[in-house]
């Protein structure tokens, strides 16, 4: 069974709704058609506990995040079927405690220290291990039994990549994919390029093909740059199948991988793209903004940007907003593919594996409620009835084409294949190590691109030092104790 839904619904980020304490929005209570509602509840009756047997029925959980992917704030949004089940079957609700992206951990630490903890936080890769060893989150094995049939398929993933001393820190209801390479089919055709989706299905979607397209398309005099955004560096770097810092799941140690030949090839690709003027010059803008004041996907519809690398959440918005940036949905202009593969690699296409789940905050007043919500989210990933209903929502509400849905399945399979699992922790390394890693991955983010050898010479010593520091902190941490030091 193809599990298409988790990232799509879990990633409908209401990015415009940022800023703590805002009271300008009202929740819109949407529901499914009677037939669909009855089908979901019937399926839930088989997989989930009865409401009368659940002590937390009728309770509220507090969701701390910079987005709300559960409740609706407009009538032209899809319904999160997992949260809908949480409401309808158990009479539970969610209170959104807003934060801003830049200050999320500071705000959360302050709430914990004030004994006013929310219940849960997004279970993204970035929480591990730094936020765990800082005591911000607690192990989840007191609330989720990964040996239960509902959770068993995620046990190996959760324990391998997100546990400290055999205690997992994320309730993983699914593991999906990270960055994709989005494009406009009309723009491709107007420029005489082959459709990347066709190239992918023919196993011809490689770095060389991608690079040639970028160079031919880019023209600074016409304000045309093949790449824009904030994630092309990390996306293309990871498309080689490796990361700068590797988590050795056997030794449970983080390791320096900057000497990798594959990483160096990826860095050379980025260097060449930069030297040939293929990257939108953010460095010329205030605050290093992308095109159109950092509009995600800016320039795609107008044919000024050829590829935009980021998560598939980029096109889970209202049709009006999607079409304003990406192109005509009814004409099938918007499309995406995995990142191209390394011509000299092992023949695999790689994409980051992204956990979908929840972390429980230290001092959470209702952790059992979080576990119940997570069970509802896990249910919608497993049950074919709900998978089909959610798929239809994407087609009917956001006008996703069958090509987009099929490509979602391809990307999902890549990210979850045993041969392709590539976990990237990002902010989970801690502030200082993340900054160094970002410098390596940002090799193309400069008017004067730096060679890989120059970056290694300048930063390898720091990289080694901060990796050693992180390893020592993880080794010293006792997951059975509470660490009151929230300083990153």
C-alpha positions in Angstrom: 0.0 0.0 0.0 1.3 3.4 -0.9 1.2 5.7 2.1 0.9 9.1 0.5 -0.6 11.3 3.1 1.6 11.9 6.1 3.9 14.6 4.9 1.3 16.3 2.8 -1.1 16.9 5.7 1.6 17.2 8.3 3.3 19.9 6.3 0.5 22.2 5.5 2.3 25.0 7.2 0.3 28.2 7.7 3.5 30.1 7.2 1.8 33.5 7.1 0.4 32.9 10.5 3.6 33.6 12.4 4.0 35.7 15.6 3.1 34.9 19.1 -0.2 36.1 20.6 -1.9 36.9 17.4 -5.7 36.9 17.8 -6.7 37.8 14.2 -7.6 34.2 13.2 -10.6 32.1 14.0 -10.8 28.3 13.7 -13.2 27.2 11.0 -14.9 23.9 11.8 -14.9 21.8 8.6 -16.1 18.3 8.3 -16.2 15.5 5.8 -19.2 14.4 3.7 -21.4 12.0 5.7 -20.3 9.0 3.7 -16.6 9.7 4.2 -17.0 10.6 7.9 -18.8 7.3 8.5 -16.1 5.4 6.7 -13.3 7.0 8.7 -14.9 6.3 12.0 -15.7 2.7 11.0 -12.1 2.2 10.2 -10.9 3.9 13.3 -13.1 1.5 15.3 -11.0 -1.3 14.2 -7.6 0.2 14.7 -8.0 2.7 17.6 -9.2 2.2 21.2 -12.8 2.9 22.2 -13.4 6.3 23.6 -14.9 5.0 26.8 -11.7 3.0 27.4 -9.5 6.1 27.0 -8.9 8.3 30.1 -8.0 11.3 28.1 -11.2 11.5 26.0 -12.6 15.0 26.1 -9.3 16.6 27.0 -7.2 19.3 25.3 -3.5 19.2 24.2 -1.4 22.3 23.7 0.5 22.4 20.4 3.7 24.6 20.4 4.8 25.4 16.9 5.3 28.2 14.3 2.4 26.7 12.2 -0.8 24.8 12.8 -1.3 21.9 10.5 -4.4 20.5 12.3 -7.0 23.1 12.6 -8.6 25.0 9.7 -8.6 28.8 9.3 -10.2 28.9 5.9 -13.0 27.0 4.1 -10.8 26.2 1.1 -8.3 24.1 3.1 -8.1 20.3 3.3 -9.1 18.6 6.5 -6.5 16.9 8.6 -8.2 13.5 8.9 -6.1 12.4 11.9 -7.0 15.5 13.9 -10.6 15.2 12.7 -10.7 11.6 14.2 -9.2 12.9 17.4 -12.0 15.4 17.7 -14.9 13.3 16.5 -14.1 9.9 18.1 -12.7 11.2 21.4 -14.1 14.7 21.8 -10.5 16.1 22.2 -9.1 19.4 20.9 -5.9 21.2 20.3 -4.9 24.7 21.5 -2.2 26.3 19.3 0.5 28.0 21.3 2.2 30.1 18.6 5.9 30.9 18.3 8.2 32.3 15.7 10.7 30.1 13.8 13.8 32.1 14.8 13.0 32.2 18.5 11.1 28.9 18.9 13.6 27.2 21.3 14.0 30.2 23.5 10.3 30.7 23.8 9.8 27.0 24.6 12.6 27.0 27.2 11.0 30.0 28.9 7.6 28.3 29.1 9.2 25.2 30.6 11.2 27.3 33.2 8.0 29.1 34.1 6.2 25.8 34.7 3.8 26.6 31.8 4.9 23.9 29.4 2.8 23.1 26.3 2.3 19.4 25.6 4.0 18.8 22.3 6.2 20.1 19.5 6.9 18.9 15.9 8.8 15.7 15.8 11.2 16.9 13.2 14.7 15.5 12.7 16.1 18.8 14.0 15.2 18.0 17.6 17.8 15.3 17.8 20.0 15.1 19.8 20.7 18.6 21.0 17.2 19.5 22.3 16.9 16.1 23.9 20.1 16.3 25.9 19.2 19.8 26.9 16.1 18.5 28.6 13.6 20.3 26.4 11.9 17.0 25.4 11.4 13.8 27.3 11.5 10.2 26.1 8.3 9.0 24.5 8.4 5.3 25.4 6.4 5.9 28.6 3.5 6.9 26.3 3.9 4.9 23.1 4.6 1.2 22.8 6.6 0.6 19.7 5.9 -3.1 19.9 2.2 -2.5 19.5 1.0 -3.5 16.0 -0.1 0.1 15.4 3.5 1.3 15.9 5.7 -1.7 15.1 6.6 -0.6 11.6 8.2 2.6 12.9 10.1 1.1 15.8 13.4 0.5 14.0 13.4 4.0 12.5 12.6 5.7 15.8 15.1 3.7 17.8 17.9 3.8 15.2 17.8 7.5 14.5 16.1 9.2 17.4 17.0 7.4 20.6 19.5 8.0 23.3 20.6 4.9 25.2 17.6 3.0 23.8 15.0 5.6 24.7 13.2 7.2 21.7 12.4 10.9 21.7 9.9 11.1 18.8 6.5 9.5 18.4 7.1 8.8 14.7 3.8 8.2 13.0 5.5 8.1 9.6 8.8 8.8 8.0 8.6 10.6 4.6 10.8 12.7 2.4 12.4 16.1 2.5 13.4 18.2 -0.5 12.1 17.9 -4.0 13.0 19.8 -7.2 9.9 21.8 -8.3 9.5 23.2 -11.8 6.9 24.7 -14.2 6.2 22.4 -17.2 5.2 25.3 -19.4 8.5 27.1 -18.6 10.4 23.9 -19.4 8.7 23.6 -22.7 9.2 27.2 -23.6 12.9 26.8 -23.0 13.1 23.6 -25.1 14.0 21.4 -22.2 12.9 17.8 -21.6 10.4 17.2 -18.8 12.4 16.3 -15.7 9.6 13.8 -14.7 10.1 11.9 -18.0 13.8 12.0 -17.5 13.4 10.6 -14.0 11.2 7.7 -15.1 13.7 7.0 -17.8 16.6 7.1 -15.2 18.1 10.0 -17.1 17.6 12.7 -14.5 21.3 13.3 -13.5 23.5 16.1 -12.3 24.9 16.6 -15.7 21.5 17.0 -17.3 20.4 19.3 -14.5 23.6 21.4 -14.7 23.3 21.9 -18.5 19.7 23.1 -18.1 20.7 25.5 -15.4 23.6 27.0 -17.4 21.5 27.3 -20.6 18.6 28.9 -18.8 20.4 31.5 -16.6 20.9 35.0 -18.0 21.7 37.8 -15.5 20.8 40.5 -18.0 17.3 39.1 -18.2 17.1 38.5 -14.4 16.9 34.7 -15.1 18.5 32.4 -12.6 18.0 28.7 -12.6 18.0 28.3 -8.8 16.6 30.3 -5.9 15.5 29.7 -2.4 17.2 28.6 0.8 17.5 24.8 0.4 19.2 24.2 -3.0 22.6 23.9 -1.3 21.7 21.3 1.2 19.3 19.6 -1.2 21.9 19.1 -3.9 24.6 18.2 -1.4 22.5 15.4 0.1 21.5 14.2 -3.4 24.9 12.5 -3.5 23.5 10.1 -0.8 25.7 11.4 2.1 25.9 14.2 4.6 28.7 16.3 6.0 28.2 14.9 9.5 27.2 11.2 9.6 25.5 9.5 12.5 27.0 6.1 12.9 24.1 4.0 14.0 26.4 1.2 15.2 28.8 3.2 17.4 26.1 5.8 18.1 28.7 8.5 17.4 28.6 11.5 15.0 31.4 11.5 12.5 33.1 14.0 10.1 32.4 13.0 6.5 33.9 16.0 4.7 36.6 13.8 3.1 34.0 11.9 1.1 34.5 11.8 -2.6 30.7 11.9 -3.2 30.4 15.0 -1.0 33.3 16.7 -2.9 31.5 15.9 -6.2 28.3 17.6 -4.9 30.3 20.6 -3.7 31.9 20.9 -7.1 28.5 20.9 -8.7 27.4 23.7 -6.5 30.6 25.6 -7.0 30.2 25.4 -10.8 26.6 26.5 -10.6 27.6 29.5 -8.7 30.5 30.4 -10.9 28.3 30.2 -14.0 25.7 32.6 -12.6 22.9 30.0 -12.1 22.0 31.1 -8.6 19.8 34.1 -7.7 22.1 36.6 -6.0 20.6 36.9 -2.6 23.7 38.5 -1.3 22.7 41.7 -3.3 19.5 42.0 -1.3 18.7 43.3 2.2 18.8 40.4 4.7 19.8 38.0 1.8 16.2 37.7 0.6 15.2 35.5 -2.2 13.2 36.9 -5.2 10.0 38.8 -4.5 10.9 39.5 -0.8 11.6 35.9 0.0 8.4 34.5 -1.6 8.8 30.7 -1.7 8.7 29.8 -5.4 9.2 33.4 -6.5 9.9 33.7 -10.3 8.6 30.2 -11.2 5.4 31.2 -12.9 7.1 34.1 -14.7 9.8 31.9 -16.1 12.6 33.7 -14.2 13.5 30.7 -12.0 13.8 27.2 -13.5 14.0 25.0 -10.4 13.0 25.6 -6.8 14.3 23.1 -4.2 12.3 22.6 -1.0 9.7 20.4 0.7 6.4 19.4 -0.9 4.7 21.6 1.7 5.5 24.5 -0.7 2.5 23.6 -2.8 0.0 22.6 -0.1 -1.8 25.9 0.1 -5.1 27.3 -1.4 -5.3 27.0 -5.2 -5.3 30.8 -5.4 -2.0 31.1 -3.5 -0.4 28.2 -5.3 -1.3 29.5 -8.8 -0.1 33.0 -8.0 3.4 31.6 -7.5 3.8 28.3 -9.3 1.5 28.3 -12.3 -1.9 27.1 -13.6 -2.9 24.0 -11.6 -5.7 23.1 -14.0 -3.2 23.0 -16.9 -0.8 20.9 -14.9 2.0 23.4 -14.9 3.3 22.7 -11.5 5.4 19.5 -11.2 8.2 18.2 -9.0 10.8 15.4 -9.1 13.4 14.0 -6.7 16.8 15.7 -6.8 18.9 14.5 -9.7 21.3 11.7 -9.1 25.1 11.8 -9.2 26.4 10.6 -12.6 29.4 9.0 -10.9 27.4 7.7 -7.9 25.9 4.3 -7.2 22.9 4.8 -9.5 20.4 5.6 -6.7 18.3 8.8 -6.4 18.5 10.2 -2.8 16.3 12.4 -0.8 16.3 13.2 2.9 14.2 11.0 5.1 12.0 13.3 7.3 10.3 12.1 10.4 6.6 12.9 10.8 5.7 12.9 14.5 5.6 14.6 17.8 7.9 15.3 20.7 6.6 15.6 24.2 7.7 18.7 26.1 9.2 18.4 29.5 6.5 19.2 32.1 3.7 18.5 29.5 0.4 18.5 31.4 -1.3 16.0 29.0 1.3 13.7 27.4 -1.2 10.9 27.2 -3.4 13.1 25.0 -0.5 13.7 22.7 0.0 9.9 22.4 -3.7 9.5 21.5 -3.5 12.2 18.8 -0.4 10.6 17.5 -2.3 7.3 17.3 -5.0 9.0 15.2 -2.3 10.4 12.9 -0.7 6.9 12.6 -4.1 5.4 11.9 -4.6 7.7 8.9 -1.3 6.6 7.4 -2.1 2.9 7.7 -5.8 2.7 6.8 -6.5 2.6 3.0 -9.9 4.2 3.4 -8.4 7.3 5.0 -5.5 7.3 2.5 -7.9 7.4 -0.4 -10.0 10.1 1.2 -6.9 12.3 1.9 -5.7 11.7 -1.7 -9.0 12.9 -3.1 -8.8 16.0 -0.9 -5.5 16.9 -2.5 -7.0 16.4 -6.0 -10.2 18.2 -5.4 -9.2 21.0 -3.0 -5.6 21.8 -4.0 -6.0 20.5 -7.6 -2.9 18.2 -7.4 -2.7 16.2 -10.6 -2.3 12.5 -10.9 1.3 13.1 -12.0 2.0 15.0 -8.8 0.5 12.3 -6.7 2.3 9.5 -8.5 5.6 11.4 -8.1 4.8 11.8 -4.4 4.7 8.0 -4.2 8.1 7.8 -5.9 9.7 10.3 -3.5 8.2 8.5 -0.5 9.5 5.2 -1.7 13.0 6.7 -2.2 13.1 8.2 1.3 11.9 5.0 3.0 13.8 2.4 1.1 16.4 0.6 3.2 19.0 1.5 0.5 18.2 5.1 0.5 17.4 6.3 4.1 19.3 9.5 4.6 18.6 11.3 7.9 19.8 14.9 8.2 19.6 16.5 11.7 20.3 20.1 10.9 19.6 22.2 14.0 19.8 19.0 16.0 23.6 19.2 15.9 23.4 22.3 18.1 23.9 25.9 17.2 27.6 26.0 16.6 28.0 22.7 14.8 25.0 23.5 12.6 26.5 26.8 11.6 29.7 25.1 10.5 27.8 22.5 8.6 25.7 25.2 6.9 29.0 26.8 5.8 30.0 23.7 4.0 26.5 23.3 2.4 26.4 27.0 1.5 29.4 26.7 -0.8 27.4 28.4 -3.5 25.9 31.2 -1.4 28.4 33.8 -2.2 29.3 36.2 -5.1 32.8 34.6 -4.9 32.3 30.9 -4.6 34.8 29.0 -2.5 36.3 25.7 -3.5 35.8 22.6 -1.4 39.5 22.5 -0.6 39.4 26.1 0.7 36.3 25.4 2.9 37.9 22.3 4.3 41.1 24.1 5.1 39.2 26.8 6.9 36.6 24.8 8.8 37.6 21.2 9.3 39.2 21.8 12.6 36.1 23.5 13.9 34.0 20.7 12.5 36.0 18.1 14.3 35.9 20.0 17.5 32.1 20.5 17.6 31.5 16.9 16.6 33.6 15.7 19.5 31.8 18.0 21.8 28.4 16.8 20.7 29.5 13.1 21.1 30.7 13.7 24.6 27.5 15.5 25.6 25.4 12.6 24.2 27.6 10.0 25.9 27.3 11.9 29.3 23.5 12.4 29.1 21.3 10.2 31.2 17.8 10.0 29.6 16.3 9.0 32.9 17.2 12.4 34.4 16.0 15.9 33.7 18.5 18.3 32.3 17.6 21.8 33.3 20.2 23.5 31.1 18.4 24.8 28.0 21.3 26.8 26.7 22.2 25.8 23.1 
